[in-house]
């Protein structure tokens, strides 16, 4: 009986049936369902409208999360699941996000890698663990790490990390200092060969 603008969101419309508000939909959903004032409303259309509303809400929520911080497909899916969205709604939302370029795991993985490398030097093992923890696929994580973790880069990062601790370890004896440096580098994900090479340079 009426389709009115939502006061909370100019891009959404409230659908009224027999004078009662029954569902709020995005303009694109109103158009795709061909809803018009005076049109026939039945159970089938009501179900389609309800599903469209659920998809609209899931999409809006996901976009809000992505605009706050770069997220992977797995992270967005987890947030939608925690919100109570049905699997089919989640999958369709992810597909729509990917179609408009809002969800790109490869681009997000590279942003995450840049973030990791800006904060503090880290070796391939830790970088990989951090990417996997953010929902990056294993194969993609290995690809991204391979692009930025060649031998010379690993050595440079390890040296940088040790140099950052030089002042705090200046008063330690050589054996203690190297033991602590070894532990530091290992915790930051550097492999044994890299650690030996960097600490061997100081011998």
Buried (B, 14 or more C-beta within 10 A) or exposed (E): EBBEEBEEEEEBBBBBBEEEEBBBBBBEBBEEBEBEEEEEBEEEBBEBBEBBBBBBBBBBBBBEBBEEEBBBBBBBBBBBEEBEBBEEBBEBBBEBBBEEEBBBBEEBBBEBBEEBBEEEBBBBBBBBEBBBEBBBBEEBBBEBBEEBBEEEBBBEBBBEBBEEEEEEBEEEEEEEBBEBBBEBBBEBBBBEEBBEBBBEEEE
